[in-house]
Amino acid sequence: MGDTAQEDTQGHTSAPLVGYLVLVPEGTDPTELFAKDRPRPEIRPVAAAGSAPVRQTGDDVVRIDPARHVAEVDGRELDLTYLEFELLAHLVQHPHHVQTRDRLVAAVWGYDHIGDGRTVDVHIARLRRKLGEAHRHSIVTIRRVGYKYVPDQHKSPNAALCGRP
């Protein structure tokens, strides 16, 4: 059956039927919702059962909006690929925590990804370029281990000695 038109025994075609579930506040007369010359109530999609509302994460500089799949730096929207967005979102959601390359591959690419840590390094380099000179240092390299996001990280003269970019 599905959503195709139905043909009766006399050859007439009828449009497919579509059903809607309408939830109304208690005490509301549903017939009033469809009465002519009445203001229409606001119609909002209902979130899936058990799902939490999506919140923006991040700090004052880098903001991640998972619902819109957007990352912003200082209010400027970044043009990120899917993997760059997922990588930045993961780092921002775990500030100051060192993320090994293997952990990042598992979290962003998935456990079935075949590749090595160099894949992460390449994406981190692209992310840093897109963050810009003022914020590229917020993604700190931990040599021979991985990376961490440090929101208040600024370039310092001793950065190279500390394993920072």
C-alpha positions in Angstrom: 0.0 0.0 0.0 2.4 2.8 1.2 1.9 6.3 -0.1 0.6 5.5 -3.6 -2.8 6.5 -4.9 -5.6 3.9 -4.6 -7.8 2.8 -7.5 -11.3 1.6 -6.7 -13.3 -1.1 -8.7 -14.7 1.6 -11.0 -11.3 2.9 -12.0 -11.4 6.1 -10.0 -8.2 7.2 -8.3 -8.1 8.7 -4.9 -5.3 10.6 -3.2 -3.3 8.7 -0.5 -4.4 9.4 3.0 -2.0 11.1 5.4 -2.5 11.0 9.2 -1.2 13.4 11.8 -1.0 13.1 15.5 -1.9 16.4 17.1 -1.1 17.0 20.8 -3.1 19.8 22.5 -2.9 21.1 26.0 -5.4 19.6 28.4 -8.8 21.4 28.4 -8.4 22.5 24.7 -11.2 21.7 22.3 -9.4 20.2 19.3 -12.3 21.3 17.0 -11.4 24.9 17.8 -8.0 24.4 16.2 -9.5 24.1 12.8 -12.3 26.5 13.0 -12.4 29.3 10.4 -11.7 32.9 11.4 -9.8 31.9 14.5 -6.1 32.5 15.1 -4.0 29.4 14.5 -2.0 28.1 17.5 1.8 27.8 17.2 2.7 24.4 15.8 6.1 23.0 17.0 7.7 19.7 16.2 7.9 17.4 19.2 11.3 16.1 20.2 11.7 12.3 20.2 10.9 10.6 23.5 13.8 10.4 25.8 15.9 12.9 23.9 17.4 15.8 25.8 17.2 19.3 24.5 20.3 20.2 22.4 22.4 22.9 24.0 25.3 24.9 22.6 28.6 24.0 24.1 31.9 25.8 24.3 33.2 28.9 25.8 33.1 32.6 25.0 35.5 32.2 22.0 34.5 28.8 20.4 30.8 27.8 20.3 29.5 24.5 19.0 25.8 24.2 18.0 25.2 20.5 17.4 21.6 21.1 16.3 22.6 23.4 13.5 26.0 21.6 13.0 27.8 24.9 13.2 30.9 26.1 15.0 31.6 29.8 15.6 34.8 31.6 16.7 34.3 35.0 18.2 30.8 35.0 16.6 32.2 34.2 13.1 30.8 30.9 11.6 33.5 28.5 10.5 33.4 26.7 7.2 34.1 23.2 8.4 33.8 19.8 6.8 31.8 17.1 8.7 34.9 15.6 10.2 36.5 18.9 11.1 33.3 19.9 12.9 33.1 16.6 14.8 36.8 16.8 15.8 36.4 20.4 17.0 33.2 19.6 18.8 34.8 16.6 20.6 37.8 18.6 21.7 35.6 21.6 22.9 33.3 19.3 24.8 36.3 17.9 26.8 38.4 21.0 27.5 41.8 20.5 29.2 41.6 16.7 28.7 44.3 15.1 26.6 42.7 13.1 23.8 45.0 10.5 22.3 45.0 10.1 18.5 43.4 6.7 18.9 40.7 8.1 21.1 40.0 10.9 18.5 39.9 8.3 15.7 37.4 6.2 17.6 35.2 9.2 18.6 35.2 11.0 15.3 35.8 8.5 12.6 34.4 5.4 14.3 36.0 2.2 15.5 35.9 0.6 12.0 38.1 3.4 10.5 41.3 2.2 9.0 44.0 4.7 9.3 46.6 6.1 11.6 47.3 9.1 13.8 48.5 11.1 10.8 44.9 11.4 9.7 44.1 13.2 13.0 47.2 15.4 12.6 46.1 16.6 9.1 42.6 17.5 10.3 44.0 19.3 13.3 46.3 21.4 11.0 43.2 22.3 8.9 41.2 23.2 12.0 44.0 25.4 13.3 44.1 27.3 10.0 40.3 27.8 10.1 40.4 28.9 13.7 42.7 31.7 12.7 45.9 33.1 14.1 44.3 34.4 17.3 42.8 31.0 18.3 44.9 28.3 16.6 46.9 27.8 19.8 43.8 26.7 21.7 44.4 23.2 20.3 47.5 22.1 22.0 49.7 19.3 20.8 50.8 16.8 23.4 53.8 15.3 21.7 53.7 11.6 20.9 50.2 11.4 22.5 47.5 13.6 21.0 45.8 16.9 21.5 43.8 18.9 24.0 41.6 22.0 23.8 42.6 24.8 26.1 40.1 27.7 25.7 42.3 30.3 27.3 45.6 29.3 25.6 47.6 32.2 24.1 50.7 32.0 22.1 53.7 32.4 24.4 57.5 32.6 23.8 57.9 29.2 25.6 55.2 27.4 23.7 57.6 25.4 21.6 59.4 24.2 24.8 56.1 23.0 26.3 55.0 21.0 23.4 52.6 23.6 22.2 52.2 24.8 18.6 
